[in-house]
Amino acid sequence: ELKKEVTRFLTADNPHTPRDIVRFSFKERAYKLVDDMDQTVIHFTLNGYLVHKDSDEGRRQSIRSSIESEKAPAEEEEAPVEASAEATEEEETKDEETTEDAEAEEEGEGEEVAETAEAAEAAEAEEAEEPPAKVSEKKIANQFNFIERGSTTYQNPLREKGLQTDPAPFETFSDNVNQWYIYDTYMEELERLEKAKEKEKAKPVAVKKEDTKTGRKLSYVEPLHSDSLSKVAKAAKIAERMVNLNTFDDIAQDFKYFEDASDEFRGQKGTLLPLWKFQYEKTKKLAVTAISWNPKYKDLFAVGYGSYDFLKQGHGMLLLYSLKNPSFPEYSFSSESGIMCLDFHTDHPHLLAVGFYDGNVAIYNLRKASSQPSYKSSAKSGKHTEPVWQVKWQKDDMDNNSNFFSVSSDGRIVSWTLVKNELVHMDVIKLSADETTMQGPEGLQLQTLGSGTSFDFHKKIDYLFLVGTEEGKIYKCSKSYSSQFLDVFDAHHMAVDSVSWNPFHLKVFISCSSDWTVKIWDHTIKTPIFVYDLGSAVGDIAWSSYSSTVFAAVTIDGQAHVFDLNINKLEPLCTQLVVTRKKNKTTHIQFNPVYPIILVGDEQGLITCLKLSPNLRKMPK
């Protein structure tokens, strides 16, 4: 191993250089990927103002300094020469004055010549000696062959620029206004506004027809006014879903692939695997009052929020969640009154009927980017006087008008039809409580109305429907007879919280109540087929979409119970605690029409998604 040769290649490429740098190209008006990155790595840089002596600027400066140094000694040499010349002239004048004797002159001349010759030799010697001494004193500025250099930048003078324009033209005008003139203009304005309203009302009909032809995706609402945010909205939504898929990847894997292997060793029993939890900041103090899956988009469901407590009534919320994005709702609508029930239209999945605590009903159109319902009842149009407990869409009538039914505590079952963009109501039946006539003033007998709490329409027989009441009775009614019931079942001792026809078996229906029981009935027999005591008030029940014998129920102690009559007719296959916090009650349960999952809502505004283990979703043979 020690002798083994390991070859390593050194490359000129820097491994730390970024590869995906994008820069804006002004030429092409787009962001472009930078292909060639600089691979050099600079370890040390020092900015100075020194100039190399071999450069052009260095040579110029060295020449300039040498010229200056030559000038200085030349000036010093000129000064002593002039002084010696003056001295010789003075001596000559003196010699000329002293020319009295010839001999004396000759002697003097000889001496002067000798003196001047000596002085000239001394001056020459001095001149010869001085320049080398000056050269030796020359100071070297820098030993490293660099020359110091400094420069100043030129400052541009400030300039002022002024401009003068002609003054804007102005005009004076005046007019007299009378009272009738003001009145006329006001009337014209009111007429114009009314016409505009009529046009707006007439518009949605055309839009609806186009939409039904084209179809659409629910995940994105296109707003009317497209601003900069709306252009990014679709991309942002996709990015948000991608981030959520990464965040909740393990849950998505469980949803898609996890099968509880321990079911083989449990016999017939099964379990519920918690998946996503859906919670919204604004609905923390509100209870989940209704859950409904969208019939077209199997991952989309609507949730209604309100309060069952009479003393704690406030606002309500309507949220639509997708399984693709558990962290934030796709749509959210706020209402002044608490929402108690909701239902999607089977043929038009964008229409959502909603019932409120204040007795109103409304239709939300998800295609419109509006925070308010498209249609809403009012005191004029025959709204209920007490909370609406359930709404259900029916097949369109003869004129292709959408219609739905609602049931309320005021004892009325009302059919609402959408005619020319208005909700038209018609009382189908009034529930009368048997043998409960009140004594009115002066011996007048007053008949009291029963309080409807839930109802359900037969899946095949259009006119047949069941109504559960607060007294515990279940009435079998027909749309055709408004005065009398087809049958009355003494079902429960307390209010019937939910009643539901079996989607596969035409005769069977199920009911649950606050008296802790769940009962399964044949509508041709007065007594129940099965009775289950769950040990706590039952909030809601739901039949499964894949088997006629499987149903689930939630009780207010936070538990979910799943039954399969094909396997065990006596006990639930699974009883599991869904809500862990004390004082929190589970309120609603709903099966997904396609996937093996159920949704459970509670009083704290939390919705839990649970996956059924293989034992709980066996298909009947």
C-alpha positions as CSV (number, residue, x, y, z in Angstrom):
1,E,0.0,0.0,0.0
2,L,2.9,2.4,0.8
3,K,4.4,1.8,-2.7
4,K,1.1,2.3,-4.4
5,E,1.3,5.4,-6.6
6,V,-1.6,7.8,-6.4
7,T,-1.6,10.2,-9.3
8,R,-3.1,13.6,-8.7
9,F,-3.5,16.2,-11.4
10,L,-3.1,19.9,-10.7
11,T,-5.3,22.0,-12.9
12,A,-5.4,25.7,-13.6
13,D,-9.1,25.8,-12.7
14,N,-10.1,27.2,-9.3
15,P,-12.6,24.7,-7.7
16,H,-14.1,27.5,-5.6
17,T,-15.2,29.7,-8.5
18,P,-19.0,29.9,-8.8
19,R,-20.3,28.2,-11.9
20,D,-23.9,29.5,-12.2
21,I,-23.5,33.3,-12.2
22,V,-26.2,35.1,-14.1
23,R,-25.8,38.7,-15.3
24,F,-28.2,41.0,-17.0
25,S,-27.3,41.5,-20.6
26,F,-28.4,45.0,-21.7
27,K,-27.8,44.1,-25.3
28,E,-30.3,41.2,-25.3
29,R,-32.5,42.6,-22.5
30,A,-32.4,39.3,-20.5
31,Y,-30.4,37.5,-17.8
32,K,-27.6,35.4,-19.3
33,L,-25.3,32.8,-17.8
34,V,-21.7,33.9,-17.6
35,D,-19.6,31.2,-19.4
36,D,-16.0,32.2,-18.8
37,M,-15.1,32.8,-15.1
38,D,-11.8,34.2,-14.0
39,Q,-9.8,31.4,-12.5
40,T,-7.0,33.5,-11.0
41,V,-6.7,33.7,-7.2
42,I,-5.1,36.9,-5.9
43,H,-3.4,36.3,-2.5
44,F,-2.0,39.8,-1.8
45,T,-2.4,43.2,-3.5
46,L,-1.0,46.5,-2.4
47,N,-1.9,49.7,-4.2
48,G,1.0,52.2,-4.3
49,Y,2.0,55.3,-6.2
50,L,5.6,54.2,-7.1
51,V,6.7,54.0,-10.8
52,H,9.2,51.5,-12.2
53,K,12.4,53.1,-13.4
54,D,12.4,51.2,-16.7
55,S,8.9,52.5,-17.6
56,D,8.4,55.5,-19.9
57,E,7.3,57.7,-17.0
58,G,10.3,56.5,-14.9
59,R,12.7,57.4,-17.6
60,R,11.2,60.9,-18.0
61,Q,11.5,61.6,-14.3
62,S,15.1,60.3,-14.1
63,I,16.1,62.5,-17.0
64,R,14.4,65.5,-15.4
65,S,16.2,64.9,-12.1
66,S,19.6,64.5,-13.7
67,I,19.2,67.8,-15.6
68,E,18.3,69.6,-12.4
69,S,21.4,68.2,-10.6
70,E,23.7,69.4,-13.5
71,K,22.2,72.9,-13.4
72,A,23.1,73.4,-9.7
73,P,26.9,72.9,-9.9
74,A,27.2,75.0,-13.1
75,E,25.9,78.1,-11.3
76,E,28.3,77.5,-8.4
77,E,31.3,77.4,-10.9
78,E,30.4,80.7,-12.6
79,A,30.6,82.8,-9.4
80,P,34.4,82.2,-8.5
81,V,35.5,82.8,-12.1
82,E,33.9,86.3,-12.1
83,A,35.6,87.1,-8.7
84,S,39.1,86.2,-10.0
85,A,38.6,88.3,-13.2
86,E,37.8,91.4,-11.0
87,A,40.9,90.8,-8.9
88,T,43.2,90.8,-11.9
89,E,41.6,94.0,-13.3
90,E,42.3,95.8,-9.9
91,E,45.9,94.6,-9.9
92,E,46.4,95.9,-13.5
93,T,45.1,99.3,-12.6
94,K,47.4,99.5,-9.6
95,D,50.4,98.4,-11.8
96,E,49.6,101.1,-14.4
97,E,49.6,103.8,-11.7
98,T,53.0,102.7,-10.4
99,T,55.0,103.1,-13.7
100,E,57.4,105.8,-12.6
101,D,60.6,103.8,-12.9
102,A,61.3,101.5,-15.8
103,E,63.2,99.0,-13.7
104,A,60.7,99.0,-11.1
105,E,58.0,98.4,-13.8
106,E,59.8,95.5,-15.3
107,E,60.3,93.8,-11.9
108,G,56.7,94.6,-10.9
109,E,55.4,93.2,-14.2
110,G,57.3,90.0,-13.8
111,E,55.9,89.5,-10.3
112,E,52.3,90.3,-11.4
113,V,52.5,87.9,-14.3
114,A,53.8,85.2,-12.0
115,E,51.0,86.0,-9.4
116,T,48.2,85.9,-12.1
117,A,49.6,82.7,-13.5
118,E,49.5,81.1,-10.0
119,A,46.0,82.4,-9.4
120,A,44.7,81.0,-12.7
121,E,46.3,77.6,-12.0
122,A,44.7,77.5,-8.5
123,A,41.2,78.5,-9.9
124,E,41.5,75.7,-12.5
125,A,42.5,73.2,-9.9
126,E,39.5,74.2,-7.8
127,E,37.2,73.9,-10.8
128,A,38.6,70.5,-11.5
129,E,38.1,69.3,-7.9
130,E,34.6,70.7,-7.2
131,P,32.3,68.7,-9.7
132,P,33.3,65.2,-8.4
133,A,32.6,66.4,-4.8
134,K,29.0,67.5,-5.8
135,V,28.4,64.2,-7.7
136,S,29.2,62.2,-4.6
137,E,26.7,64.2,-2.5
138,K,23.8,63.3,-4.9
139,K,21.0,61.7,-2.8
140,I,19.3,58.6,-4.2
141,A,15.5,58.8,-3.6
142,N,14.7,55.1,-3.6
143,Q,17.0,52.1,-3.5
144,F,14.5,49.8,-5.2
145,N,14.6,51.5,-8.6
146,F,11.3,53.2,-8.1
147,I,10.5,56.9,-8.3
148,E,7.9,58.5,-6.1
149,R,5.1,60.4,-7.9
150,G,2.1,62.4,-6.8
151,S,-0.7,64.0,-8.9
152,T,-3.8,66.0,-8.3
153,T,-7.0,65.7,-10.3
154,Y,-8.5,68.6,-12.1
155,Q,-11.6,70.0,-10.5
156,N,-14.3,71.0,-12.9
157,P,-15.9,74.3,-12.1
158,L,-19.6,74.3,-11.2
159,R,-22.0,75.5,-13.8
160,E,-25.6,76.6,-13.4
161,K,-28.2,76.1,-16.0
162,G,-31.6,77.9,-16.0
163,L,-34.6,77.7,-18.2
164,Q,-37.6,79.9,-18.5
165,T,-41.1,78.8,-19.8
166,D,-44.1,80.7,-20.8
167,P,-46.8,80.9,-18.1
168,A,-49.7,78.4,-18.4
169,P,-52.8,80.0,-20.0
170,F,-55.7,80.5,-17.7
171,E,-59.3,81.4,-18.2
172,T,-62.1,82.7,-15.9
173,F,-65.6,81.6,-16.2
174,S,-68.8,81.8,-14.1
175,D,-72.2,80.3,-14.1
176,N,-75.5,80.5,-12.1
177,V,-76.9,77.3,-10.7
178,N,-80.6,76.9,-9.7
179,Q,-82.1,74.3,-7.4
180,W,-83.9,72.4,-10.1
181,Y,-80.6,72.2,-12.1
182,I,-78.9,70.5,-9.1
183,Y,-81.9,68.1,-8.7
184,D,-81.7,67.1,-12.4
185,T,-78.0,66.3,-12.3
186,Y,-78.5,64.2,-9.2
187,M,-81.3,62.2,-10.9
188,E,-79.1,61.7,-14.0
189,E,-76.3,60.4,-11.9
190,L,-78.6,57.9,-10.0
191,E,-80.0,56.6,-13.3
192,R,-76.4,56.1,-14.6
193,L,-75.5,54.1,-11.5
194,E,-78.6,51.9,-11.7
195,K,-77.8,51.1,-15.4
196,A,-74.2,50.2,-14.4
197,K,-75.6,47.8,-11.7
198,E,-77.9,46.1,-14.1
199,K,-75.1,45.6,-16.5
200,E,-72.9,44.0,-13.8
201,K,-75.8,41.7,-12.8
202,A,-76.3,40.6,-16.3
203,K,-72.6,39.8,-16.9
204,P,-72.1,36.7,-14.7
205,V,-74.7,34.6,-16.7
206,A,-72.6,34.8,-19.9
207,V,-69.4,34.1,-17.9
208,K,-71.0,31.0,-16.3
209,K,-71.9,29.5,-19.7
210,E,-68.4,30.1,-21.1
211,D,-66.8,28.6,-17.9
212,T,-68.9,25.5,-18.0
213,K,-67.7,24.9,-21.6
214,T,-64.0,25.6,-21.0
215,G,-63.6,24.1,-17.6
216,R,-60.8,25.3,-15.3
217,K,-58.3,24.6,-12.6
218,L,-59.4,25.5,-9.1
219,S,-56.0,26.2,-7.8
220,Y,-55.7,29.7,-9.3
221,V,-58.1,32.5,-9.4
222,E,-57.4,35.2,-12.0
223,P,-58.2,38.6,-10.6
224,L,-59.9,41.3,-12.6
225,H,-57.2,44.0,-12.2
226,S,-53.9,42.4,-13.1
227,D,-51.2,44.2,-11.1
228,S,-47.5,43.3,-10.6
229,L,-48.4,40.8,-7.8
230,S,-51.0,38.8,-9.8
231,K,-48.4,38.1,-12.5
232,V,-46.1,36.5,-10.0
233,A,-49.0,34.8,-8.1
234,K,-49.1,31.6,-10.1
235,A,-45.3,31.1,-10.0
236,A,-45.3,31.9,-6.3
237,K,-48.0,29.3,-5.7
238,I,-46.0,26.6,-7.5
239,A,-42.9,27.6,-5.6
240,E,-44.8,27.4,-2.3
241,R,-46.1,24.0,-3.1
242,M,-42.6,22.8,-4.0
243,V,-41.3,24.1,-0.7
244,N,-44.1,22.4,1.1
245,L,-43.5,19.1,-0.7
246,N,-39.9,19.2,0.4
247,T,-40.9,20.1,4.0
248,F,-43.6,17.4,4.3
249,D,-41.9,14.9,2.1
250,D,-41.9,12.1,4.7
251,I,-45.7,12.6,5.2
252,A,-46.3,12.5,1.4
253,Q,-44.3,9.3,1.2
254,D,-46.4,7.8,4.0
255,F,-49.6,8.9,2.3
256,K,-48.6,7.4,-1.0
257,Y,-46.7,4.2,0.0
258,F,-46.9,3.3,3.7
259,E,-49.0,0.2,4.5
260,D,-49.1,-0.9,8.2
261,A,-47.5,-4.3,8.1
262,S,-48.6,-5.0,11.7
263,D,-52.2,-5.4,10.5
264,E,-51.4,-9.0,9.5
265,F,-50.8,-9.8,13.2
266,R,-53.7,-7.9,14.6
267,G,-56.4,-10.2,13.3
268,Q,-59.2,-8.0,12.1
269,K,-58.2,-4.7,13.9
270,G,-56.7,-1.7,12.2
271,T,-55.1,1.7,12.9
272,L,-55.2,5.3,11.7
273,L,-51.9,6.9,10.7
274,P,-51.8,10.7,11.3
275,L,-50.7,12.6,8.2
276,W,-51.0,16.3,7.7
277,K,-52.5,18.8,10.1
278,F,-54.3,21.8,8.7
279,Q,-54.4,24.9,10.9
280,Y,-54.8,28.6,10.1
281,E,-53.9,31.5,12.4
282,K,-57.2,33.3,12.1
283,T,-59.3,30.2,13.0
284,K,-57.6,29.0,16.2
285,K,-60.5,30.0,18.4
286,L,-63.2,28.7,16.1
287,A,-64.6,25.2,15.9
288,V,-64.7,23.1,12.7
289,T,-68.5,23.0,11.9
290,A,-68.4,21.5,8.4
291,I,-66.1,19.5,6.0
292,S,-66.8,18.8,2.4
293,W,-64.6,17.3,-0.4
294,N,-64.7,18.8,-3.8
295,P,-66.3,16.4,-6.3
296,K,-63.9,17.2,-9.2
297,Y,-60.5,17.9,-7.5
298,K,-60.0,15.0,-5.1
299,D,-57.3,16.8,-3.1
300,L,-59.3,19.9,-2.4
301,F,-61.7,20.3,0.5
302,A,-63.7,23.1,2.1
303,V,-63.9,23.7,5.8
304,G,-66.5,25.8,7.6
305,Y,-65.6,27.5,10.9
306,G,-68.0,28.9,13.6
307,S,-69.1,28.1,17.1
308,Y,-71.6,25.7,18.5
309,D,-71.8,27.6,21.8
310,F,-74.8,30.0,21.9
311,L,-73.0,32.5,24.2
312,K,-69.8,32.6,22.1
313,Q,-71.1,33.6,18.7
314,G,-68.8,35.8,16.5
315,H,-67.5,35.8,13.0
316,G,-67.0,32.7,10.8
317,M,-64.5,31.6,8.2
318,L,-64.7,29.5,5.1
319,L,-61.3,28.0,4.0
320,L,-60.4,25.7,1.1
321,Y,-57.3,23.6,1.6
322,S,-55.4,21.4,-0.8
323,L,-53.4,18.3,0.2
324,K,-50.6,19.8,-1.9
325,N,-50.2,22.7,0.4
326,P,-51.0,21.9,4.1
327,S,-49.5,25.1,5.5
328,F,-51.8,27.7,3.9
329,P,-55.4,27.6,2.5
330,E,-56.0,28.0,-1.2
331,Y,-59.0,30.3,-0.7
332,S,-60.2,32.0,2.5
333,F,-63.5,33.9,3.0
334,S,-64.6,35.7,6.2
335,S,-68.2,36.1,7.3
336,E,-70.0,38.1,9.9
337,S,-71.8,35.1,11.3
338,G,-70.5,31.6,12.0
339,I,-70.7,29.0,9.2
340,M,-72.6,25.9,10.3
341,C,-72.7,23.8,7.1
342,L,-71.5,23.7,3.5
343,D,-71.9,21.6,0.4
344,F,-70.2,21.5,-3.1
345,H,-72.3,21.2,-6.2
346,T,-71.7,17.9,-8.0
347,D,-72.0,19.3,-11.5
348,H,-70.5,22.7,-10.9
349,P,-67.6,22.2,-8.5
350,H,-66.9,25.9,-8.3
351,L,-70.3,26.5,-6.5
352,L,-70.4,26.1,-2.8
353,A,-73.6,26.4,-0.7
354,V,-73.1,27.7,2.8
355,G,-75.5,28.0,5.8
356,F,-74.9,30.5,8.6
357,Y,-75.7,30.7,12.3
358,D,-77.9,33.8,11.8
359,G,-80.3,31.8,9.5
360,N,-78.9,33.0,6.2
361,V,-77.8,30.9,3.3
362,A,-75.3,31.9,0.6
363,I,-73.6,30.6,-2.5
364,Y,-69.8,31.2,-3.0
365,N,-68.5,31.2,-6.6
366,L,-64.8,30.2,-6.5
367,R,-64.3,31.4,-10.0
368,K,-64.8,35.0,-8.9
369,A,-62.0,36.7,-7.1
370,S,-64.4,38.2,-4.6
371,S,-64.3,38.0,-0.8
372,Q,-68.1,38.1,-0.5
373,P,-70.6,35.4,-1.6
374,S,-72.1,35.8,-5.1
375,Y,-75.6,35.2,-3.8
376,K,-77.0,35.6,-0.3
377,S,-80.4,35.4,1.3
378,S,-81.8,38.2,3.4
379,A,-84.8,38.9,5.7
380,K,-86.8,39.9,2.6
381,S,-86.1,36.7,0.7
382,G,-87.3,34.4,3.5
383,K,-84.1,33.5,5.5
384,H,-84.4,31.1,8.4
385,T,-85.0,32.6,11.8
386,E,-82.6,30.2,13.6
387,P,-79.2,28.5,12.7
388,V,-79.0,26.6,9.4
389,W,-77.7,23.1,10.4
390,Q,-77.4,21.5,6.9
391,V,-77.5,22.4,3.2
392,K,-77.5,20.0,0.3
393,W,-77.4,20.6,-3.5
394,Q,-80.1,18.9,-5.6
395,K,-80.2,18.2,-9.4
396,D,-81.0,21.2,-11.5
397,D,-84.8,21.8,-12.1
398,M,-86.7,21.7,-15.4
399,D,-85.3,25.2,-16.4
400,N,-81.7,24.2,-15.6
401,N,-81.7,26.4,-12.5
402,S,-79.4,25.3,-9.7
403,N,-81.2,24.6,-6.4
404,F,-80.3,23.4,-2.9
405,F,-82.2,22.6,0.3
406,S,-81.6,23.8,3.8
407,V,-82.8,22.7,7.3
408,S,-82.9,24.8,10.4
409,S,-84.0,24.8,14.0
410,D,-87.0,26.9,13.1
411,G,-88.6,23.8,11.7
412,R,-88.6,24.8,8.0
413,I,-87.0,22.9,5.2
414,V,-86.5,25.4,2.4
415,S,-85.7,24.9,-1.3
416,W,-83.5,27.7,-2.7
417,T,-83.4,28.2,-6.5
418,L,-81.0,30.4,-8.4
419,V,-83.3,32.3,-10.8
420,K,-81.9,35.2,-12.8
421,N,-79.1,35.8,-10.3
422,E,-81.4,35.9,-7.3
423,L,-82.1,33.3,-4.6
424,V,-85.8,32.4,-4.7
425,H,-87.0,30.4,-1.6
426,M,-89.9,27.9,-1.3
427,D,-90.9,26.1,1.9
428,V,-90.9,22.4,1.2
429,I,-92.1,21.2,4.6
430,K,-92.7,22.5,8.2
431,L,-91.8,20.1,11.0
432,S,-94.5,20.0,13.7
433,A,-93.7,18.5,17.1
434,D,-96.3,15.8,17.9
435,E,-98.8,16.5,20.7
436,T,-97.0,19.7,21.7
437,T,-99.7,22.4,21.4
438,M,-99.0,25.4,23.6
439,Q,-101.6,27.2,25.5
440,G,-101.8,30.7,24.1
441,P,-103.7,33.8,25.4
442,E,-107.5,33.4,25.9
443,G,-107.3,29.6,25.5
444,L,-105.8,29.8,22.0
445,Q,-104.1,26.5,21.0
446,L,-100.7,27.3,19.3
447,Q,-98.9,24.5,17.4
448,T,-95.1,24.4,18.1
449,L,-92.7,23.6,15.3
450,G,-90.1,20.8,15.5
451,S,-86.4,21.8,15.2
452,G,-84.6,20.2,12.3
453,T,-80.9,19.5,13.0
454,S,-79.8,17.4,10.0
455,F,-81.2,15.8,6.8
456,D,-80.1,13.7,3.8
457,F,-81.5,13.0,0.4
458,H,-81.8,9.6,-1.1
459,K,-79.1,8.8,-3.7
460,K,-81.4,7.2,-6.2
461,I,-85.0,8.2,-5.3
462,D,-85.0,12.0,-5.9
463,Y,-88.0,12.9,-3.9
464,L,-87.2,10.9,-0.7
465,F,-85.3,12.5,2.1
466,L,-84.8,12.1,5.9
467,V,-84.9,14.8,8.6
468,G,-83.4,14.5,12.1
469,T,-84.7,16.7,14.8
470,E,-83.7,18.1,18.2
471,E,-86.4,15.9,19.8
472,G,-84.6,12.7,18.6
473,K,-87.1,11.8,15.9
474,I,-86.3,11.1,12.3
475,Y,-88.9,12.0,9.7
476,K,-89.1,10.3,6.3
477,C,-90.4,13.0,3.9
478,S,-91.2,13.5,0.3
479,K,-90.6,16.7,-1.7
480,S,-94.2,16.2,-3.1
481,Y,-96.1,16.2,0.2
482,S,-95.6,19.3,2.2
483,S,-98.2,18.7,4.9
484,Q,-97.5,15.2,6.1
485,F,-94.6,12.8,6.6
486,L,-94.2,9.4,5.0
487,D,-92.9,7.9,8.2
488,V,-91.6,8.8,11.7
489,F,-88.9,7.0,13.5
490,D,-88.5,7.4,17.3
491,A,-84.8,7.1,16.8
492,H,-82.9,8.8,19.8
493,H,-83.5,10.3,23.2
494,M,-81.5,13.5,22.3
495,A,-80.9,15.6,19.2
496,V,-80.0,13.7,16.0
497,D,-76.6,15.2,15.1
498,S,-76.4,13.5,11.7
499,V,-78.4,11.2,9.4
500,S,-77.0,9.7,6.2
501,W,-78.2,7.3,3.5
502,N,-75.9,4.5,2.5
503,P,-74.4,5.3,-0.9
504,F,-74.6,1.6,-2.1
505,H,-77.6,0.0,-0.3
506,L,-80.8,1.8,-1.2
507,K,-82.8,1.0,1.9
508,V,-80.2,1.5,4.7
509,F,-79.4,4.8,6.5
510,I,-77.4,5.6,9.6
511,S,-78.0,8.1,12.4
512,C,-76.0,9.4,15.4
513,S,-77.0,11.4,18.4
514,S,-75.8,13.1,21.6
515,D,-77.3,10.1,23.5
516,W,-74.0,8.3,22.8
517,T,-75.5,6.0,20.2
518,V,-75.1,5.2,16.5
519,K,-78.0,3.4,14.9
520,I,-78.3,1.7,11.5
521,W,-81.8,1.5,10.0
522,D,-83.8,0.0,7.1
523,H,-86.3,2.7,6.1
524,T,-89.0,0.1,5.7
525,I,-88.7,-1.1,9.3
526,K,-89.5,1.0,12.3
527,T,-86.8,-0.5,14.6
528,P,-83.0,-0.2,14.1
529,I,-81.0,-3.1,12.6
530,F,-77.8,-2.2,14.6
531,V,-77.3,-0.1,17.7
532,Y,-73.8,0.9,18.9
533,D,-73.1,2.7,22.2
534,L,-69.8,4.6,21.9
535,G,-69.7,5.8,25.5
536,S,-69.7,9.5,24.7
537,A,-71.8,12.0,22.6
538,V,-71.4,11.3,18.9
539,G,-70.6,14.4,16.9
540,D,-70.7,13.1,13.3
541,I,-70.8,10.0,11.2
542,A,-69.8,9.2,7.6
543,W,-70.2,6.3,5.2
544,S,-67.1,5.3,3.3
545,S,-66.9,5.8,-0.5
546,Y,-65.4,2.3,-1.2
547,S,-67.5,-0.1,0.8
548,S,-71.2,-0.3,1.8
549,T,-70.3,-1.8,5.2
550,V,-67.6,0.7,6.4
551,F,-68.5,3.8,8.3
552,A,-66.7,6.1,10.8
553,A,-67.9,8.2,13.7
554,V,-66.3,10.8,16.0
555,T,-67.2,11.3,19.7
556,I,-66.7,14.5,21.8
557,D,-64.0,12.8,23.9
558,G,-61.6,13.1,20.9
559,Q,-61.8,9.6,19.5
560,A,-62.5,8.3,16.0
561,H,-64.2,4.9,15.6
562,V,-64.1,2.9,12.3
563,F,-66.6,0.0,11.8
564,D,-66.8,-2.6,9.1
565,L,-70.0,-4.6,9.4
566,N,-68.7,-7.2,7.0
567,I,-66.0,-8.2,9.4
568,N,-67.3,-7.3,12.9
569,K,-71.0,-6.4,13.5
570,L,-70.5,-5.8,17.2
571,E,-67.4,-3.7,17.8
572,P,-65.4,-1.1,15.9
573,L,-62.2,-2.3,14.1
574,C,-60.4,0.8,15.3
575,T,-60.9,3.2,18.1
576,Q,-58.2,5.8,18.2
577,L,-57.6,9.1,20.0
578,V,-57.3,11.8,17.4
579,V,-57.2,14.9,19.6
580,T,-54.8,14.9,22.5
581,R,-55.6,18.2,24.3
582,K,-58.1,18.2,27.1
583,K,-61.4,20.1,26.7
584,N,-61.0,19.7,23.0
585,K,-63.8,17.9,21.2
586,T,-63.8,16.3,17.7
587,T,-66.8,17.6,15.8
588,H,-66.7,16.3,12.2
589,I,-65.4,13.4,10.1
590,Q,-65.4,12.9,6.3
591,F,-64.0,10.2,4.0
592,N,-62.1,11.1,0.8
593,P,-63.9,9.9,-2.3
594,V,-60.8,8.4,-3.8
595,Y,-57.8,8.1,-1.4
596,P,-57.9,5.9,1.7
597,I,-57.9,8.9,4.1
598,I,-60.3,10.6,6.5
599,L,-60.4,14.2,7.8
600,V,-61.3,14.9,11.4
601,G,-62.1,18.4,12.6
602,D,-62.2,19.6,16.2
603,E,-63.3,22.6,18.4
604,Q,-59.8,24.3,18.3
605,G,-60.0,24.8,14.5
606,L,-57.5,22.0,13.7
607,I,-58.1,19.5,10.9
608,T,-56.2,16.2,11.1
609,C,-55.8,13.9,8.1
610,L,-55.5,10.2,8.9
611,K,-54.7,7.2,6.7
612,L,-56.7,4.0,7.1
613,S,-54.6,0.9,7.5
614,P,-55.2,-2.1,5.1
615,N,-57.6,-3.9,7.5
616,L,-59.9,-0.9,7.5
617,R,-60.3,-0.6,3.8
618,K,-61.0,-4.1,2.6
619,M,-63.3,-4.2,-0.4
620,P,-66.4,-6.4,0.1
621,K,-66.4,-9.5,-2.1
